[in-house]
Amino acid sequence: MAINITDHASKQIQNMMKEESDGAYLRFGVKGGGCSGLSYSLGFEYEINEELDTTKEINGIPVVLNNQDIPIIEGTTIDFKQNMMGGGFSIDNPNAIVSCGCGSSFRTKDKAGAPGDC
């Protein structure tokens, strides 16, 4: 599978999904933008395009990925980290060769993208 979701992140996502309508998928992917060229997209999705998307269940979570994003996010791990200031998801992408100082955008060797504003 293209991505991994840690147990801690899975629990957080499952809790969030309880507040969503039935039939929700977790959509993870990338979009153009940010100072390094690409940024991550993580949210809930209710409609899937069977020609463009791949669906898998990971740790009990229905996940949808755009087929074009899979080479960019292959091997990525999604985690959830809690600290004194709160918590949030962290993304470790082994394909990212450059990350933005703000931490929200990245570049890969094959998909450098066009840098934009942070």
Chimera marker file (.cmm) of the C-alpha trace (Angstrom):
<marker_set name="trace">
<marker id="1" x="0.000" y="0.000" z="0.000" r="1" g="1" b="0" radius="0.5"/>
<marker id="2" x="1.141" y="3.493" z="-0.736" r="1" g="1" b="0" radius="0.5"/>
<marker id="3" x="0.783" y="4.872" z="2.803" r="1" g="1" b="0" radius="0.5"/>
<marker id="4" x="0.975" y="3.816" z="6.436" r="1" g="1" b="0" radius="0.5"/>
<marker id="5" x="-1.140" y="5.169" z="9.288" r="1" g="1" b="0" radius="0.5"/>
<marker id="6" x="0.222" y="4.702" z="12.800" r="1" g="1" b="0" radius="0.5"/>
<marker id="7" x="-1.986" y="3.299" z="15.550" r="1" g="1" b="0" radius="0.5"/>
<marker id="8" x="-2.060" y="6.698" z="17.286" r="1" g="1" b="0" radius="0.5"/>
<marker id="9" x="-3.157" y="8.452" z="14.077" r="1" g="1" b="0" radius="0.5"/>
<marker id="10" x="-5.688" y="5.693" z="13.349" r="1" g="1" b="0" radius="0.5"/>
<marker id="11" x="-7.372" y="6.210" z="16.717" r="1" g="1" b="0" radius="0.5"/>
<marker id="12" x="-7.549" y="9.966" z="16.136" r="1" g="1" b="0" radius="0.5"/>
<marker id="13" x="-8.967" y="9.548" z="12.628" r="1" g="1" b="0" radius="0.5"/>
<marker id="14" x="-11.524" y="6.980" z="13.804" r="1" g="1" b="0" radius="0.5"/>
<marker id="15" x="-12.688" y="9.382" z="16.534" r="1" g="1" b="0" radius="0.5"/>
<marker id="16" x="-13.034" y="12.151" z="13.954" r="1" g="1" b="0" radius="0.5"/>
<marker id="17" x="-14.914" y="9.843" z="11.581" r="1" g="1" b="0" radius="0.5"/>
<marker id="18" x="-17.565" y="9.234" z="14.251" r="1" g="1" b="0" radius="0.5"/>
<marker id="19" x="-18.634" y="12.844" z="13.691" r="1" g="1" b="0" radius="0.5"/>
<marker id="20" x="-18.894" y="12.351" z="9.911" r="1" g="1" b="0" radius="0.5"/>
<marker id="21" x="-21.830" y="10.919" z="7.977" r="1" g="1" b="0" radius="0.5"/>
<marker id="22" x="-21.807" y="7.238" z="7.078" r="1" g="1" b="0" radius="0.5"/>
<marker id="23" x="-19.844" y="6.418" z="3.967" r="1" g="1" b="0" radius="0.5"/>
<marker id="24" x="-16.960" y="8.790" z="4.657" r="1" g="1" b="0" radius="0.5"/>
<marker id="25" x="-13.475" y="7.961" z="3.393" r="1" g="1" b="0" radius="0.5"/>
<marker id="26" x="-10.205" y="9.513" z="4.463" r="1" g="1" b="0" radius="0.5"/>
<marker id="27" x="-8.714" y="11.169" z="1.375" r="1" g="1" b="0" radius="0.5"/>
<marker id="28" x="-4.970" y="11.730" z="1.415" r="1" g="1" b="0" radius="0.5"/>
<marker id="29" x="-3.037" y="13.256" z="-1.440" r="1" g="1" b="0" radius="0.5"/>
<marker id="30" x="-1.082" y="16.208" z="-2.713" r="1" g="1" b="0" radius="0.5"/>
<marker id="31" x="-1.896" y="19.431" z="-4.478" r="1" g="1" b="0" radius="0.5"/>
<marker id="32" x="0.216" y="22.097" z="-6.123" r="1" g="1" b="0" radius="0.5"/>
<marker id="33" x="1.147" y="25.043" z="-3.956" r="1" g="1" b="0" radius="0.5"/>
<marker id="34" x="3.303" y="26.243" z="-1.137" r="1" g="1" b="0" radius="0.5"/>
<marker id="35" x="6.830" y="27.560" z="-1.283" r="1" g="1" b="0" radius="0.5"/>
<marker id="36" x="8.306" y="24.145" z="-2.133" r="1" g="1" b="0" radius="0.5"/>
<marker id="37" x="5.829" y="23.283" z="-4.876" r="1" g="1" b="0" radius="0.5"/>
<marker id="38" x="3.514" y="20.636" z="-3.375" r="1" g="1" b="0" radius="0.5"/>
<marker id="39" x="1.418" y="20.437" z="-0.224" r="1" g="1" b="0" radius="0.5"/>
<marker id="40" x="-0.500" y="17.623" z="1.430" r="1" g="1" b="0" radius="0.5"/>
<marker id="41" x="-4.255" y="17.274" z="1.418" r="1" g="1" b="0" radius="0.5"/>
<marker id="42" x="-5.950" y="15.318" z="4.204" r="1" g="1" b="0" radius="0.5"/>
<marker id="43" x="-9.696" y="15.272" z="4.771" r="1" g="1" b="0" radius="0.5"/>
<marker id="44" x="-12.927" y="13.353" z="4.457" r="1" g="1" b="0" radius="0.5"/>
<marker id="45" x="-14.479" y="12.404" z="1.125" r="1" g="1" b="0" radius="0.5"/>
<marker id="46" x="-17.868" y="10.945" z="0.264" r="1" g="1" b="0" radius="0.5"/>
<marker id="47" x="-17.587" y="10.484" z="-3.494" r="1" g="1" b="0" radius="0.5"/>
<marker id="48" x="-15.007" y="8.383" z="-5.299" r="1" g="1" b="0" radius="0.5"/>
<marker id="49" x="-14.098" y="8.350" z="-8.971" r="1" g="1" b="0" radius="0.5"/>
<marker id="50" x="-13.357" y="4.685" z="-9.690" r="1" g="1" b="0" radius="0.5"/>
<marker id="51" x="-11.310" y="5.609" z="-12.777" r="1" g="1" b="0" radius="0.5"/>
<marker id="52" x="-9.066" y="8.088" z="-10.948" r="1" g="1" b="0" radius="0.5"/>
<marker id="53" x="-8.997" y="6.782" z="-7.367" r="1" g="1" b="0" radius="0.5"/>
<marker id="54" x="-7.763" y="3.753" z="-5.451" r="1" g="1" b="0" radius="0.5"/>
<marker id="55" x="-9.449" y="2.723" z="-2.213" r="1" g="1" b="0" radius="0.5"/>
<marker id="56" x="-7.957" y="0.606" z="0.560" r="1" g="1" b="0" radius="0.5"/>
<marker id="57" x="-8.683" y="-0.087" z="4.191" r="1" g="1" b="0" radius="0.5"/>
<marker id="58" x="-5.778" y="0.763" z="6.483" r="1" g="1" b="0" radius="0.5"/>
<marker id="59" x="-6.096" y="0.015" z="10.212" r="1" g="1" b="0" radius="0.5"/>
<marker id="60" x="-9.872" y="-0.122" z="9.859" r="1" g="1" b="0" radius="0.5"/>
<marker id="61" x="-10.025" y="3.230" z="8.035" r="1" g="1" b="0" radius="0.5"/>
<marker id="62" x="-11.410" y="3.434" z="4.498" r="1" g="1" b="0" radius="0.5"/>
<marker id="63" x="-8.810" y="5.441" z="2.575" r="1" g="1" b="0" radius="0.5"/>
<marker id="64" x="-9.021" y="6.910" z="-0.925" r="1" g="1" b="0" radius="0.5"/>
<marker id="65" x="-5.979" y="8.018" z="-2.939" r="1" g="1" b="0" radius="0.5"/>
<marker id="66" x="-5.816" y="9.671" z="-6.334" r="1" g="1" b="0" radius="0.5"/>
<marker id="67" x="-3.867" y="7.329" z="-8.630" r="1" g="1" b="0" radius="0.5"/>
<marker id="68" x="-1.661" y="10.211" z="-9.842" r="1" g="1" b="0" radius="0.5"/>
<marker id="69" x="-0.603" y="10.965" z="-6.250" r="1" g="1" b="0" radius="0.5"/>
<marker id="70" x="0.468" y="7.426" z="-5.382" r="1" g="1" b="0" radius="0.5"/>
<marker id="71" x="4.044" y="7.674" z="-6.780" r="1" g="1" b="0" radius="0.5"/>
<marker id="72" x="4.552" y="10.925" z="-4.834" r="1" g="1" b="0" radius="0.5"/>
<marker id="73" x="3.249" y="9.584" z="-1.506" r="1" g="1" b="0" radius="0.5"/>
<marker id="74" x="4.460" y="5.968" z="-1.769" r="1" g="1" b="0" radius="0.5"/>
<marker id="75" x="5.839" y="4.907" z="1.623" r="1" g="1" b="0" radius="0.5"/>
<marker id="76" x="4.472" y="7.936" z="3.500" r="1" g="1" b="0" radius="0.5"/>
<marker id="77" x="3.573" y="7.523" z="7.174" r="1" g="1" b="0" radius="0.5"/>
<marker id="78" x="0.808" y="9.570" z="8.781" r="1" g="1" b="0" radius="0.5"/>
<marker id="79" x="1.162" y="9.955" z="12.549" r="1" g="1" b="0" radius="0.5"/>
<marker id="80" x="-0.574" y="11.986" z="15.242" r="1" g="1" b="0" radius="0.5"/>
<marker id="81" x="1.594" y="13.715" z="17.821" r="1" g="1" b="0" radius="0.5"/>
<marker id="82" x="0.393" y="15.240" z="21.064" r="1" g="1" b="0" radius="0.5"/>
<marker id="83" x="2.403" y="17.790" z="23.020" r="1" g="1" b="0" radius="0.5"/>
<marker id="84" x="1.833" y="20.526" z="25.612" r="1" g="1" b="0" radius="0.5"/>
<marker id="85" x="0.609" y="22.908" z="22.902" r="1" g="1" b="0" radius="0.5"/>
<marker id="86" x="-1.952" y="20.457" z="21.505" r="1" g="1" b="0" radius="0.5"/>
<marker id="87" x="-1.838" y="17.814" z="18.849" r="1" g="1" b="0" radius="0.5"/>
<marker id="88" x="-1.707" y="17.417" z="15.135" r="1" g="1" b="0" radius="0.5"/>
<marker id="89" x="-0.999" y="15.085" z="12.287" r="1" g="1" b="0" radius="0.5"/>
<marker id="90" x="2.548" y="14.714" z="11.036" r="1" g="1" b="0" radius="0.5"/>
<marker id="91" x="3.493" y="13.338" z="7.650" r="1" g="1" b="0" radius="0.5"/>
<marker id="92" x="6.781" y="11.578" z="6.949" r="1" g="1" b="0" radius="0.5"/>
<marker id="93" x="7.265" y="11.204" z="3.196" r="1" g="1" b="0" radius="0.5"/>
<marker id="94" x="10.481" y="9.417" z="2.168" r="1" g="1" b="0" radius="0.5"/>
<marker id="95" x="10.096" y="10.901" z="-1.339" r="1" g="1" b="0" radius="0.5"/>
<marker id="96" x="10.310" y="14.508" z="-0.131" r="1" g="1" b="0" radius="0.5"/>
<marker id="97" x="13.766" y="15.909" z="-0.860" r="1" g="1" b="0" radius="0.5"/>
<marker id="98" x="13.033" y="19.525" z="0.142" r="1" g="1" b="0" radius="0.5"/>
<marker id="99" x="10.590" y="20.802" z="2.746" r="1" g="1" b="0" radius="0.5"/>
<marker id="100" x="9.402" y="24.331" z="3.325" r="1" g="1" b="0" radius="0.5"/>
<marker id="101" x="10.435" y="26.185" z="6.464" r="1" g="1" b="0" radius="0.5"/>
<marker id="102" x="6.779" y="26.395" z="7.474" r="1" g="1" b="0" radius="0.5"/>
<marker id="103" x="6.552" y="22.600" z="7.155" r="1" g="1" b="0" radius="0.5"/>
<marker id="104" x="3.458" y="22.556" z="4.995" r="1" g="1" b="0" radius="0.5"/>
<marker id="105" x="4.948" y="22.039" z="1.552" r="1" g="1" b="0" radius="0.5"/>
<marker id="106" x="7.570" y="19.823" z="-0.033" r="1" g="1" b="0" radius="0.5"/>
<marker id="107" x="9.265" y="18.841" z="-3.262" r="1" g="1" b="0" radius="0.5"/>
<marker id="108" x="10.183" y="15.423" z="-4.656" r="1" g="1" b="0" radius="0.5"/>
<marker id="109" x="12.920" y="14.433" z="-7.080" r="1" g="1" b="0" radius="0.5"/>
<marker id="110" x="10.467" y="13.555" z="-9.848" r="1" g="1" b="0" radius="0.5"/>
<marker id="111" x="7.623" y="15.989" z="-9.058" r="1" g="1" b="0" radius="0.5"/>
<marker id="112" x="9.381" y="19.193" z="-8.067" r="1" g="1" b="0" radius="0.5"/>
<marker id="113" x="6.346" y="21.394" z="-8.741" r="1" g="1" b="0" radius="0.5"/>
<marker id="114" x="6.462" y="25.151" z="-9.057" r="1" g="1" b="0" radius="0.5"/>
<marker id="115" x="7.311" y="26.900" z="-5.795" r="1" g="1" b="0" radius="0.5"/>
<marker id="116" x="4.713" y="29.375" z="-4.613" r="1" g="1" b="0" radius="0.5"/>
<marker id="117" x="4.050" y="31.336" z="-1.459" r="1" g="1" b="0" radius="0.5"/>
<marker id="118" x="4.046" y="29.792" z="1.988" r="1" g="1" b="0" radius="0.5"/>
<link id1="1" id2="2" r="1" g="1" b="0" radius="0.2"/>
<link id1="2" id2="3" r="1" g="1" b="0" radius="0.2"/>
<link id1="3" id2="4" r="1" g="1" b="0" radius="0.2"/>
<link id1="4" id2="5" r="1" g="1" b="0" radius="0.2"/>
<link id1="5" id2="6" r="1" g="1" b="0" radius="0.2"/>
<link id1="6" id2="7" r="1" g="1" b="0" radius="0.2"/>
<link id1="7" id2="8" r="1" g="1" b="0" radius="0.2"/>
<link id1="8" id2="9" r="1" g="1" b="0" radius="0.2"/>
<link id1="9" id2="10" r="1" g="1" b="0" radius="0.2"/>
<link id1="10" id2="11" r="1" g="1" b="0" radius="0.2"/>
<link id1="11" id2="12" r="1" g="1" b="0" radius="0.2"/>
<link id1="12" id2="13" r="1" g="1" b="0" radius="0.2"/>
<link id1="13" id2="14" r="1" g="1" b="0" radius="0.2"/>
<link id1="14" id2="15" r="1" g="1" b="0" radius="0.2"/>
<link id1="15" id2="16" r="1" g="1" b="0" radius="0.2"/>
<link id1="16" id2="17" r="1" g="1" b="0" radius="0.2"/>
<link id1="17" id2="18" r="1" g="1" b="0" radius="0.2"/>
<link id1="18" id2="19" r="1" g="1" b="0" radius="0.2"/>
<link id1="19" id2="20" r="1" g="1" b="0" radius="0.2"/>
<link id1="20" id2="21" r="1" g="1" b="0" radius="0.2"/>
<link id1="21" id2="22" r="1" g="1" b="0" radius="0.2"/>
<link id1="22" id2="23" r="1" g="1" b="0" radius="0.2"/>
<link id1="23" id2="24" r="1" g="1" b="0" radius="0.2"/>
<link id1="24" id2="25" r="1" g="1" b="0" radius="0.2"/>
<link id1="25" id2="26" r="1" g="1" b="0" radius="0.2"/>
<link id1="26" id2="27" r="1" g="1" b="0" radius="0.2"/>
<link id1="27" id2="28" r="1" g="1" b="0" radius="0.2"/>
<link id1="28" id2="29" r="1" g="1" b="0" radius="0.2"/>
<link id1="29" id2="30" r="1" g="1" b="0" radius="0.2"/>
<link id1="30" id2="31" r="1" g="1" b="0" radius="0.2"/>
<link id1="31" id2="32" r="1" g="1" b="0" radius="0.2"/>
<link id1="32" id2="33" r="1" g="1" b="0" radius="0.2"/>
<link id1="33" id2="34" r="1" g="1" b="0" radius="0.2"/>
<link id1="34" id2="35" r="1" g="1" b="0" radius="0.2"/>
<link id1="35" id2="36" r="1" g="1" b="0" radius="0.2"/>
<link id1="36" id2="37" r="1" g="1" b="0" radius="0.2"/>
<link id1="37" id2="38" r="1" g="1" b="0" radius="0.2"/>
<link id1="38" id2="39" r="1" g="1" b="0" radius="0.2"/>
<link id1="39" id2="40" r="1" g="1" b="0" radius="0.2"/>
<link id1="40" id2="41" r="1" g="1" b="0" radius="0.2"/>
<link id1="41" id2="42" r="1" g="1" b="0" radius="0.2"/>
<link id1="42" id2="43" r="1" g="1" b="0" radius="0.2"/>
<link id1="43" id2="44" r="1" g="1" b="0" radius="0.2"/>
<link id1="44" id2="45" r="1" g="1" b="0" radius="0.2"/>
<link id1="45" id2="46" r="1" g="1" b="0" radius="0.2"/>
<link id1="46" id2="47" r="1" g="1" b="0" radius="0.2"/>
<link id1="47" id2="48" r="1" g="1" b="0" radius="0.2"/>
<link id1="48" id2="49" r="1" g="1" b="0" radius="0.2"/>
<link id1="49" id2="50" r="1" g="1" b="0" radius="0.2"/>
<link id1="50" id2="51" r="1" g="1" b="0" radius="0.2"/>
<link id1="51" id2="52" r="1" g="1" b="0" radius="0.2"/>
<link id1="52" id2="53" r="1" g="1" b="0" radius="0.2"/>
<link id1="53" id2="54" r="1" g="1" b="0" radius="0.2"/>
<link id1="54" id2="55" r="1" g="1" b="0" radius="0.2"/>
<link id1="55" id2="56" r="1" g="1" b="0" radius="0.2"/>
<link id1="56" id2="57" r="1" g="1" b="0" radius="0.2"/>
<link id1="57" id2="58" r="1" g="1" b="0" radius="0.2"/>
<link id1="58" id2="59" r="1" g="1" b="0" radius="0.2"/>
<link id1="59" id2="60" r="1" g="1" b="0" radius="0.2"/>
<link id1="60" id2="61" r="1" g="1" b="0" radius="0.2"/>
<link id1="61" id2="62" r="1" g="1" b="0" radius="0.2"/>
<link id1="62" id2="63" r="1" g="1" b="0" radius="0.2"/>
<link id1="63" id2="64" r="1" g="1" b="0" radius="0.2"/>
<link id1="64" id2="65" r="1" g="1" b="0" radius="0.2"/>
<link id1="65" id2="66" r="1" g="1" b="0" radius="0.2"/>
<link id1="66" id2="67" r="1" g="1" b="0" radius="0.2"/>
<link id1="67" id2="68" r="1" g="1" b="0" radius="0.2"/>
<link id1="68" id2="69" r="1" g="1" b="0" radius="0.2"/>
<link id1="69" id2="70" r="1" g="1" b="0" radius="0.2"/>
<link id1="70" id2="71" r="1" g="1" b="0" radius="0.2"/>
<link id1="71" id2="72" r="1" g="1" b="0" radius="0.2"/>
<link id1="72" id2="73" r="1" g="1" b="0" radius="0.2"/>
<link id1="73" id2="74" r="1" g="1" b="0" radius="0.2"/>
<link id1="74" id2="75" r="1" g="1" b="0" radius="0.2"/>
<link id1="75" id2="76" r="1" g="1" b="0" radius="0.2"/>
<link id1="76" id2="77" r="1" g="1" b="0" radius="0.2"/>
<link id1="77" id2="78" r="1" g="1" b="0" radius="0.2"/>
<link id1="78" id2="79" r="1" g="1" b="0" radius="0.2"/>
<link id1="79" id2="80" r="1" g="1" b="0" radius="0.2"/>
<link id1="80" id2="81" r="1" g="1" b="0" radius="0.2"/>
<link id1="81" id2="82" r="1" g="1" b="0" radius="0.2"/>
<link id1="82" id2="83" r="1" g="1" b="0" radius="0.2"/>
<link id1="83" id2="84" r="1" g="1" b="0" radius="0.2"/>
<link id1="84" id2="85" r="1" g="1" b="0" radius="0.2"/>
<link id1="85" id2="86" r="1" g="1" b="0" radius="0.2"/>
<link id1="86" id2="87" r="1" g="1" b="0" radius="0.2"/>
<link id1="87" id2="88" r="1" g="1" b="0" radius="0.2"/>
<link id1="88" id2="89" r="1" g="1" b="0" radius="0.2"/>
<link id1="89" id2="90" r="1" g="1" b="0" radius="0.2"/>
<link id1="90" id2="91" r="1" g="1" b="0" radius="0.2"/>
<link id1="91" id2="92" r="1" g="1" b="0" radius="0.2"/>
<link id1="92" id2="93" r="1" g="1" b="0" radius="0.2"/>
<link id1="93" id2="94" r="1" g="1" b="0" radius="0.2"/>
<link id1="94" id2="95" r="1" g="1" b="0" radius="0.2"/>
<link id1="95" id2="96" r="1" g="1" b="0" radius="0.2"/>
<link id1="96" id2="97" r="1" g="1" b="0" radius="0.2"/>
<link id1="97" id2="98" r="1" g="1" b="0" radius="0.2"/>
<link id1="98" id2="99" r="1" g="1" b="0" radius="0.2"/>
<link id1="99" id2="100" r="1" g="1" b="0" radius="0.2"/>
<link id1="100" id2="101" r="1" g="1" b="0" radius="0.2"/>
<link id1="101" id2="102" r="1" g="1" b="0" radius="0.2"/>
<link id1="102" id2="103" r="1" g="1" b="0" radius="0.2"/>
<link id1="103" id2="104" r="1" g="1" b="0" radius="0.2"/>
<link id1="104" id2="105" r="1" g="1" b="0" radius="0.2"/>
<link id1="105" id2="106" r="1" g="1" b="0" radius="0.2"/>
<link id1="106" id2="107" r="1" g="1" b="0" radius="0.2"/>
<link id1="107" id2="108" r="1" g="1" b="0" radius="0.2"/>
<link id1="108" id2="109" r="1" g="1" b="0" radius="0.2"/>
<link id1="109" id2="110" r="1" g="1" b="0" radius="0.2"/>
<link id1="110" id2="111" r="1" g="1" b="0" radius="0.2"/>
<link id1="111" id2="112" r="1" g="1" b="0" radius="0.2"/>
<link id1="112" id2="113" r="1" g="1" b="0" radius="0.2"/>
<link id1="113" id2="114" r="1" g="1" b="0" radius="0.2"/>
<link id1="114" id2="115" r="1" g="1" b="0" radius="0.2"/>
<link id1="115" id2="116" r="1" g="1" b="0" radius="0.2"/>
<link id1="116" id2="117" r="1" g="1" b="0" radius="0.2"/>
<link id1="117" id2="118" r="1" g="1" b="0" radius="0.2"/>
</marker_set>
